[in-house]
Amino acid sequence: MNTLATAPGLEHLATLIVDVAAPIEVGETPGGKRRVIPIVGGTVKGRELTGTILPGGADFQSIRSPEFTDIHARYVIETEQGETVYVENTGIRTGSAQDIAALAQGIPVDPARIYFRSYPHFETAAPRLQWLNTHLFVGTGARHPDRVELNFFLIR
């Protein structure tokens, strides 16, 4: 009898286009250079999760070094059916000091040169989407001057 579990697979959940405003620079703190990027809207497109990103969320960043940024975004998705889903997406973005500096200045950088990974956590009261509360997910991302593009995957 084999008691070892097989490696989990990934299933695409949704692609998110998160529209953002100009960053609010908090400055150097003991936790790194703090920035807050307001989330002003966006879209969500997936087989079981489609809708819009409501304005009012934000991405709370800590730039720990010229190459490394901690990311922690909080926002709400409203589905096409009118359900709401709270999202906390935590991750890291790493790259060369030059590329990270360019992103911070709103200059486009080829996403292939940046390592941007996250683990989104969902909470919802919607009966149809209860499974979001009880599963784990991972994400990939790309930062553009006016938006963040994310792909979220269910870990099977």
PyMOL CGO cylinders between C-alpha atoms (Angstrom):
from pymol import cmd
from pymol.cgo import CYLINDER

trace = [
    CYLINDER, 0.00, 0.00, 0.00, 1.38, 3.39, -1.02, 0.3, 1, 1, 1, 1, 1, 1,
    CYLINDER, 1.38, 3.39, -1.02, 0.94, 5.91, 1.81, 0.3, 1, 1, 1, 1, 1, 1,
    CYLINDER, 0.94, 5.91, 1.81, 2.53, 8.84, -0.01, 0.3, 1, 1, 1, 1, 1, 1,
    CYLINDER, 2.53, 8.84, -0.01, 0.25, 11.43, -1.55, 0.3, 1, 1, 1, 1, 1, 1,
    CYLINDER, 0.25, 11.43, -1.55, 0.77, 12.36, -5.16, 0.3, 1, 1, 1, 1, 1, 1,
    CYLINDER, 0.77, 12.36, -5.16, 1.96, 15.83, -6.07, 0.3, 1, 1, 1, 1, 1, 1,
    CYLINDER, 1.96, 15.83, -6.07, -0.90, 18.32, -6.34, 0.3, 1, 1, 1, 1, 1, 1,
    CYLINDER, -0.90, 18.32, -6.34, -1.96, 19.71, -9.67, 0.3, 1, 1, 1, 1, 1, 1,
    CYLINDER, -1.96, 19.71, -9.67, -3.07, 23.20, -10.61, 0.3, 1, 1, 1, 1, 1, 1,
    CYLINDER, -3.07, 23.20, -10.61, -6.36, 24.24, -12.19, 0.3, 1, 1, 1, 1, 1, 1,
    CYLINDER, -6.36, 24.24, -12.19, -6.83, 27.78, -13.52, 0.3, 1, 1, 1, 1, 1, 1,
    CYLINDER, -6.83, 27.78, -13.52, -9.37, 29.67, -11.40, 0.3, 1, 1, 1, 1, 1, 1,
    CYLINDER, -9.37, 29.67, -11.40, -9.41, 33.12, -12.97, 0.3, 1, 1, 1, 1, 1, 1,
    CYLINDER, -9.41, 33.12, -12.97, -7.47, 35.93, -14.61, 0.3, 1, 1, 1, 1, 1, 1,
    CYLINDER, -7.47, 35.93, -14.61, -7.71, 39.25, -12.80, 0.3, 1, 1, 1, 1, 1, 1,
    CYLINDER, -7.71, 39.25, -12.80, -6.92, 42.66, -14.25, 0.3, 1, 1, 1, 1, 1, 1,
    CYLINDER, -6.92, 42.66, -14.25, -6.55, 44.92, -11.20, 0.3, 1, 1, 1, 1, 1, 1,
    CYLINDER, -6.55, 44.92, -11.20, -6.67, 48.64, -11.99, 0.3, 1, 1, 1, 1, 1, 1,
    CYLINDER, -6.67, 48.64, -11.99, -4.49, 50.73, -9.68, 0.3, 1, 1, 1, 1, 1, 1,
    CYLINDER, -4.49, 50.73, -9.68, -3.91, 54.40, -8.91, 0.3, 1, 1, 1, 1, 1, 1,
    CYLINDER, -3.91, 54.40, -8.91, -0.63, 56.15, -8.19, 0.3, 1, 1, 1, 1, 1, 1,
    CYLINDER, -0.63, 56.15, -8.19, 1.21, 54.78, -5.14, 0.3, 1, 1, 1, 1, 1, 1,
    CYLINDER, 1.21, 54.78, -5.14, 1.14, 56.54, -1.79, 0.3, 1, 1, 1, 1, 1, 1,
    CYLINDER, 1.14, 56.54, -1.79, 4.73, 56.63, -0.53, 0.3, 1, 1, 1, 1, 1, 1,
    CYLINDER, 4.73, 56.63, -0.53, 4.88, 56.16, 3.24, 0.3, 1, 1, 1, 1, 1, 1,
    CYLINDER, 4.88, 56.16, 3.24, 8.68, 56.11, 3.36, 0.3, 1, 1, 1, 1, 1, 1,
    CYLINDER, 8.68, 56.11, 3.36, 11.39, 54.14, 5.14, 0.3, 1, 1, 1, 1, 1, 1,
    CYLINDER, 11.39, 54.14, 5.14, 10.13, 52.22, 8.16, 0.3, 1, 1, 1, 1, 1, 1,
    CYLINDER, 10.13, 52.22, 8.16, 11.66, 49.42, 10.27, 0.3, 1, 1, 1, 1, 1, 1,
    CYLINDER, 11.66, 49.42, 10.27, 9.84, 46.98, 7.94, 0.3, 1, 1, 1, 1, 1, 1,
    CYLINDER, 9.84, 46.98, 7.94, 11.27, 48.49, 4.74, 0.3, 1, 1, 1, 1, 1, 1,
    CYLINDER, 11.27, 48.49, 4.74, 10.15, 51.22, 2.37, 0.3, 1, 1, 1, 1, 1, 1,
    CYLINDER, 10.15, 51.22, 2.37, 6.35, 51.25, 2.66, 0.3, 1, 1, 1, 1, 1, 1,
    CYLINDER, 6.35, 51.25, 2.66, 4.01, 52.00, -0.24, 0.3, 1, 1, 1, 1, 1, 1,
    CYLINDER, 4.01, 52.00, -0.24, 0.25, 51.73, -0.53, 0.3, 1, 1, 1, 1, 1, 1,
    CYLINDER, 0.25, 51.73, -0.53, -1.22, 51.30, -4.00, 0.3, 1, 1, 1, 1, 1, 1,
    CYLINDER, -1.22, 51.30, -4.00, -4.97, 52.04, -4.18, 0.3, 1, 1, 1, 1, 1, 1,
    CYLINDER, -4.97, 52.04, -4.18, -7.07, 49.53, -6.11, 0.3, 1, 1, 1, 1, 1, 1,
    CYLINDER, -7.07, 49.53, -6.11, -9.67, 51.40, -8.16, 0.3, 1, 1, 1, 1, 1, 1,
    CYLINDER, -9.67, 51.40, -8.16, -11.42, 48.54, -9.99, 0.3, 1, 1, 1, 1, 1, 1,
    CYLINDER, -11.42, 48.54, -9.99, -10.83, 45.73, -12.41, 0.3, 1, 1, 1, 1, 1, 1,
    CYLINDER, -10.83, 45.73, -12.41, -12.17, 42.54, -13.94, 0.3, 1, 1, 1, 1, 1, 1,
    CYLINDER, -12.17, 42.54, -13.94, -12.22, 38.85, -13.04, 0.3, 1, 1, 1, 1, 1, 1,
    CYLINDER, -12.22, 38.85, -13.04, -12.65, 36.20, -15.73, 0.3, 1, 1, 1, 1, 1, 1,
    CYLINDER, -12.65, 36.20, -15.73, -12.76, 32.51, -15.01, 0.3, 1, 1, 1, 1, 1, 1,
    CYLINDER, -12.76, 32.51, -15.01, -14.88, 29.44, -15.57, 0.3, 1, 1, 1, 1, 1, 1,
    CYLINDER, -14.88, 29.44, -15.57, -16.50, 29.58, -12.10, 0.3, 1, 1, 1, 1, 1, 1,
    CYLINDER, -16.50, 29.58, -12.10, -15.50, 33.07, -10.93, 0.3, 1, 1, 1, 1, 1, 1,
    CYLINDER, -15.50, 33.07, -10.93, -16.31, 36.07, -13.15, 0.3, 1, 1, 1, 1, 1, 1,
    CYLINDER, -16.31, 36.07, -13.15, -17.08, 39.63, -12.15, 0.3, 1, 1, 1, 1, 1, 1,
    CYLINDER, -17.08, 39.63, -12.15, -15.53, 42.94, -11.20, 0.3, 1, 1, 1, 1, 1, 1,
    CYLINDER, -15.53, 42.94, -11.20, -13.09, 44.16, -8.59, 0.3, 1, 1, 1, 1, 1, 1,
    CYLINDER, -13.09, 44.16, -8.59, -14.72, 46.84, -6.48, 0.3, 1, 1, 1, 1, 1, 1,
    CYLINDER, -14.72, 46.84, -6.48, -12.86, 50.09, -5.81, 0.3, 1, 1, 1, 1, 1, 1,
    CYLINDER, -12.86, 50.09, -5.81, -11.62, 50.66, -2.28, 0.3, 1, 1, 1, 1, 1, 1,
    CYLINDER, -11.62, 50.66, -2.28, -9.00, 47.96, -1.84, 0.3, 1, 1, 1, 1, 1, 1,
    CYLINDER, -9.00, 47.96, -1.84, -5.26, 48.46, -1.74, 0.3, 1, 1, 1, 1, 1, 1,
    CYLINDER, -5.26, 48.46, -1.74, -1.92, 46.72, -2.10, 0.3, 1, 1, 1, 1, 1, 1,
    CYLINDER, -1.92, 46.72, -2.10, 0.27, 47.29, 0.96, 0.3, 1, 1, 1, 1, 1, 1,
    CYLINDER, 0.27, 47.29, 0.96, 3.91, 46.85, -0.04, 0.3, 1, 1, 1, 1, 1, 1,
    CYLINDER, 3.91, 46.85, -0.04, 7.19, 46.68, 1.82, 0.3, 1, 1, 1, 1, 1, 1,
    CYLINDER, 7.19, 46.68, 1.82, 10.25, 47.11, -0.35, 0.3, 1, 1, 1, 1, 1, 1,
    CYLINDER, 10.25, 47.11, -0.35, 12.80, 45.21, 1.72, 0.3, 1, 1, 1, 1, 1, 1,
    CYLINDER, 12.80, 45.21, 1.72, 15.73, 45.64, -0.65, 0.3, 1, 1, 1, 1, 1, 1,
    CYLINDER, 15.73, 45.64, -0.65, 16.37, 46.98, -4.13, 0.3, 1, 1, 1, 1, 1, 1,
    CYLINDER, 16.37, 46.98, -4.13, 15.52, 43.49, -5.44, 0.3, 1, 1, 1, 1, 1, 1,
    CYLINDER, 15.52, 43.49, -5.44, 12.73, 42.27, -3.12, 0.3, 1, 1, 1, 1, 1, 1,
    CYLINDER, 12.73, 42.27, -3.12, 9.16, 43.48, -2.43, 0.3, 1, 1, 1, 1, 1, 1,
    CYLINDER, 9.16, 43.48, -2.43, 6.61, 41.96, -0.05, 0.3, 1, 1, 1, 1, 1, 1,
    CYLINDER, 6.61, 41.96, -0.05, 3.06, 42.36, -1.33, 0.3, 1, 1, 1, 1, 1, 1,
    CYLINDER, 3.06, 42.36, -1.33, -0.19, 42.17, 0.61, 0.3, 1, 1, 1, 1, 1, 1,
    CYLINDER, -0.19, 42.17, 0.61, -3.35, 43.22, -1.26, 0.3, 1, 1, 1, 1, 1, 1,
    CYLINDER, -3.35, 43.22, -1.26, -6.90, 43.30, 0.09, 0.3, 1, 1, 1, 1, 1, 1,
    CYLINDER, -6.90, 43.30, 0.09, -9.97, 43.87, -2.06, 0.3, 1, 1, 1, 1, 1, 1,
    CYLINDER, -9.97, 43.87, -2.06, -13.47, 42.62, -2.89, 0.3, 1, 1, 1, 1, 1, 1,
    CYLINDER, -13.47, 42.62, -2.89, -14.76, 40.87, -6.01, 0.3, 1, 1, 1, 1, 1, 1,
    CYLINDER, -14.76, 40.87, -6.01, -18.41, 41.20, -7.02, 0.3, 1, 1, 1, 1, 1, 1,
    CYLINDER, -18.41, 41.20, -7.02, -19.47, 38.29, -9.24, 0.3, 1, 1, 1, 1, 1, 1,
    CYLINDER, -19.47, 38.29, -9.24, -21.83, 38.54, -12.19, 0.3, 1, 1, 1, 1, 1, 1,
    CYLINDER, -21.83, 38.54, -12.19, -24.47, 36.98, -9.89, 0.3, 1, 1, 1, 1, 1, 1,
    CYLINDER, -24.47, 36.98, -9.89, -24.04, 39.79, -7.33, 0.3, 1, 1, 1, 1, 1, 1,
    CYLINDER, -24.04, 39.79, -7.33, -22.09, 37.68, -4.79, 0.3, 1, 1, 1, 1, 1, 1,
    CYLINDER, -22.09, 37.68, -4.79, -19.16, 39.23, -2.94, 0.3, 1, 1, 1, 1, 1, 1,
    CYLINDER, -19.16, 39.23, -2.94, -15.79, 37.59, -2.31, 0.3, 1, 1, 1, 1, 1, 1,
    CYLINDER, -15.79, 37.59, -2.31, -13.18, 39.08, 0.02, 0.3, 1, 1, 1, 1, 1, 1,
    CYLINDER, -13.18, 39.08, 0.02, -9.61, 38.53, -1.23, 0.3, 1, 1, 1, 1, 1, 1,
    CYLINDER, -9.61, 38.53, -1.23, -6.29, 38.74, 0.61, 0.3, 1, 1, 1, 1, 1, 1,
    CYLINDER, -6.29, 38.74, 0.61, -3.42, 38.15, -1.78, 0.3, 1, 1, 1, 1, 1, 1,
    CYLINDER, -3.42, 38.15, -1.78, 0.03, 37.87, -0.22, 0.3, 1, 1, 1, 1, 1, 1,
    CYLINDER, 0.03, 37.87, -0.22, 3.21, 37.36, -2.19, 0.3, 1, 1, 1, 1, 1, 1,
    CYLINDER, 3.21, 37.36, -2.19, 6.62, 38.50, -3.30, 0.3, 1, 1, 1, 1, 1, 1,
    CYLINDER, 6.62, 38.50, -3.30, 8.04, 40.25, -6.32, 0.3, 1, 1, 1, 1, 1, 1,
    CYLINDER, 8.04, 40.25, -6.32, 11.75, 39.95, -7.05, 0.3, 1, 1, 1, 1, 1, 1,
    CYLINDER, 11.75, 39.95, -7.05, 14.01, 41.00, -9.86, 0.3, 1, 1, 1, 1, 1, 1,
    CYLINDER, 14.01, 41.00, -9.86, 17.11, 43.00, -10.61, 0.3, 1, 1, 1, 1, 1, 1,
    CYLINDER, 17.11, 43.00, -10.61, 17.50, 46.29, -8.75, 0.3, 1, 1, 1, 1, 1, 1,
    CYLINDER, 17.50, 46.29, -8.75, 17.10, 48.15, -12.07, 0.3, 1, 1, 1, 1, 1, 1,
    CYLINDER, 17.10, 48.15, -12.07, 13.87, 46.36, -12.97, 0.3, 1, 1, 1, 1, 1, 1,
    CYLINDER, 13.87, 46.36, -12.97, 12.31, 46.79, -9.51, 0.3, 1, 1, 1, 1, 1, 1,
    CYLINDER, 12.31, 46.79, -9.51, 13.24, 50.51, -9.55, 0.3, 1, 1, 1, 1, 1, 1,
    CYLINDER, 13.24, 50.51, -9.55, 11.64, 50.88, -12.98, 0.3, 1, 1, 1, 1, 1, 1,
    CYLINDER, 11.64, 50.88, -12.98, 8.41, 49.25, -11.74, 0.3, 1, 1, 1, 1, 1, 1,
    CYLINDER, 8.41, 49.25, -11.74, 8.36, 51.59, -8.73, 0.3, 1, 1, 1, 1, 1, 1,
    CYLINDER, 8.36, 51.59, -8.73, 8.60, 54.54, -11.13, 0.3, 1, 1, 1, 1, 1, 1,
    CYLINDER, 8.60, 54.54, -11.13, 5.77, 53.24, -13.33, 0.3, 1, 1, 1, 1, 1, 1,
    CYLINDER, 5.77, 53.24, -13.33, 8.08, 52.22, -16.17, 0.3, 1, 1, 1, 1, 1, 1,
    CYLINDER, 8.08, 52.22, -16.17, 7.05, 49.02, -18.01, 0.3, 1, 1, 1, 1, 1, 1,
    CYLINDER, 7.05, 49.02, -18.01, 9.28, 45.97, -17.45, 0.3, 1, 1, 1, 1, 1, 1,
    CYLINDER, 9.28, 45.97, -17.45, 9.05, 42.66, -19.31, 0.3, 1, 1, 1, 1, 1, 1,
    CYLINDER, 9.05, 42.66, -19.31, 7.14, 40.36, -16.89, 0.3, 1, 1, 1, 1, 1, 1,
    CYLINDER, 7.14, 40.36, -16.89, 9.47, 37.48, -17.80, 0.3, 1, 1, 1, 1, 1, 1,
    CYLINDER, 9.47, 37.48, -17.80, 12.27, 39.30, -15.92, 0.3, 1, 1, 1, 1, 1, 1,
    CYLINDER, 12.27, 39.30, -15.92, 10.28, 39.51, -12.68, 0.3, 1, 1, 1, 1, 1, 1,
    CYLINDER, 10.28, 39.51, -12.68, 9.44, 36.69, -10.26, 0.3, 1, 1, 1, 1, 1, 1,
    CYLINDER, 9.44, 36.69, -10.26, 5.93, 37.58, -8.98, 0.3, 1, 1, 1, 1, 1, 1,
    CYLINDER, 5.93, 37.58, -8.98, 4.17, 34.82, -7.03, 0.3, 1, 1, 1, 1, 1, 1,
    CYLINDER, 4.17, 34.82, -7.03, 1.39, 34.90, -4.47, 0.3, 1, 1, 1, 1, 1, 1,
    CYLINDER, 1.39, 34.90, -4.47, -1.07, 32.89, -2.44, 0.3, 1, 1, 1, 1, 1, 1,
    CYLINDER, -1.07, 32.89, -2.44, -4.59, 34.34, -2.53, 0.3, 1, 1, 1, 1, 1, 1,
    CYLINDER, -4.59, 34.34, -2.53, -7.03, 33.59, 0.28, 0.3, 1, 1, 1, 1, 1, 1,
    CYLINDER, -7.03, 33.59, 0.28, -10.77, 33.93, -0.33, 0.3, 1, 1, 1, 1, 1, 1,
    CYLINDER, -10.77, 33.93, -0.33, -13.71, 34.44, 2.04, 0.3, 1, 1, 1, 1, 1, 1,
    CYLINDER, -13.71, 34.44, 2.04, -17.32, 34.47, 0.95, 0.3, 1, 1, 1, 1, 1, 1,
    CYLINDER, -17.32, 34.47, 0.95, -20.82, 33.92, 2.32, 0.3, 1, 1, 1, 1, 1, 1,
    CYLINDER, -20.82, 33.92, 2.32, -22.13, 32.97, -1.13, 0.3, 1, 1, 1, 1, 1, 1,
    CYLINDER, -22.13, 32.97, -1.13, -23.50, 29.38, -1.05, 0.3, 1, 1, 1, 1, 1, 1,
    CYLINDER, -23.50, 29.38, -1.05, -22.43, 28.74, -4.66, 0.3, 1, 1, 1, 1, 1, 1,
    CYLINDER, -22.43, 28.74, -4.66, -18.82, 29.67, -3.87, 0.3, 1, 1, 1, 1, 1, 1,
    CYLINDER, -18.82, 29.67, -3.87, -18.33, 28.02, -0.46, 0.3, 1, 1, 1, 1, 1, 1,
    CYLINDER, -18.33, 28.02, -0.46, -15.53, 25.88, -1.91, 0.3, 1, 1, 1, 1, 1, 1,
    CYLINDER, -15.53, 25.88, -1.91, -13.39, 29.05, -2.15, 0.3, 1, 1, 1, 1, 1, 1,
    CYLINDER, -13.39, 29.05, -2.15, -13.34, 29.10, 1.68, 0.3, 1, 1, 1, 1, 1, 1,
    CYLINDER, -13.34, 29.10, 1.68, -11.96, 25.56, 1.95, 0.3, 1, 1, 1, 1, 1, 1,
    CYLINDER, -11.96, 25.56, 1.95, -9.26, 25.27, -0.71, 0.3, 1, 1, 1, 1, 1, 1,
    CYLINDER, -9.26, 25.27, -0.71, -5.75, 26.62, -1.30, 0.3, 1, 1, 1, 1, 1, 1,
    CYLINDER, -5.75, 26.62, -1.30, -4.69, 28.72, -4.26, 0.3, 1, 1, 1, 1, 1, 1,
    CYLINDER, -4.69, 28.72, -4.26, -1.50, 30.14, -5.81, 0.3, 1, 1, 1, 1, 1, 1,
    CYLINDER, -1.50, 30.14, -5.81, -0.99, 32.97, -8.23, 0.3, 1, 1, 1, 1, 1, 1,
    CYLINDER, -0.99, 32.97, -8.23, 1.35, 34.52, -10.75, 0.3, 1, 1, 1, 1, 1, 1,
    CYLINDER, 1.35, 34.52, -10.75, 1.45, 38.20, -11.51, 0.3, 1, 1, 1, 1, 1, 1,
    CYLINDER, 1.45, 38.20, -11.51, 2.73, 40.94, -13.76, 0.3, 1, 1, 1, 1, 1, 1,
    CYLINDER, 2.73, 40.94, -13.76, 2.90, 44.63, -12.80, 0.3, 1, 1, 1, 1, 1, 1,
    CYLINDER, 2.90, 44.63, -12.80, 2.17, 47.28, -15.42, 0.3, 1, 1, 1, 1, 1, 1,
    CYLINDER, 2.17, 47.28, -15.42, 2.08, 51.06, -14.87, 0.3, 1, 1, 1, 1, 1, 1,
    CYLINDER, 2.08, 51.06, -14.87, -1.73, 51.22, -14.54, 0.3, 1, 1, 1, 1, 1, 1,
    CYLINDER, -1.73, 51.22, -14.54, -2.67, 47.66, -13.57, 0.3, 1, 1, 1, 1, 1, 1,
    CYLINDER, -2.67, 47.66, -13.57, -1.65, 44.31, -12.18, 0.3, 1, 1, 1, 1, 1, 1,
    CYLINDER, -1.65, 44.31, -12.18, -2.45, 41.15, -14.13, 0.3, 1, 1, 1, 1, 1, 1,
    CYLINDER, -2.45, 41.15, -14.13, -2.92, 38.04, -11.99, 0.3, 1, 1, 1, 1, 1, 1,
    CYLINDER, -2.92, 38.04, -11.99, -3.61, 34.41, -12.76, 0.3, 1, 1, 1, 1, 1, 1,
    CYLINDER, -3.61, 34.41, -12.76, -4.98, 32.41, -9.83, 0.3, 1, 1, 1, 1, 1, 1,
    CYLINDER, -4.98, 32.41, -9.83, -4.86, 28.62, -9.69, 0.3, 1, 1, 1, 1, 1, 1,
    CYLINDER, -4.86, 28.62, -9.69, -6.67, 26.13, -7.47, 0.3, 1, 1, 1, 1, 1, 1,
    CYLINDER, -6.67, 26.13, -7.47, -4.28, 23.59, -5.93, 0.3, 1, 1, 1, 1, 1, 1,
    CYLINDER, -4.28, 23.59, -5.93, -5.87, 20.18, -6.52, 0.3, 1, 1, 1, 1, 1, 1,
]
cmd.load_cgo(trace, "trace")
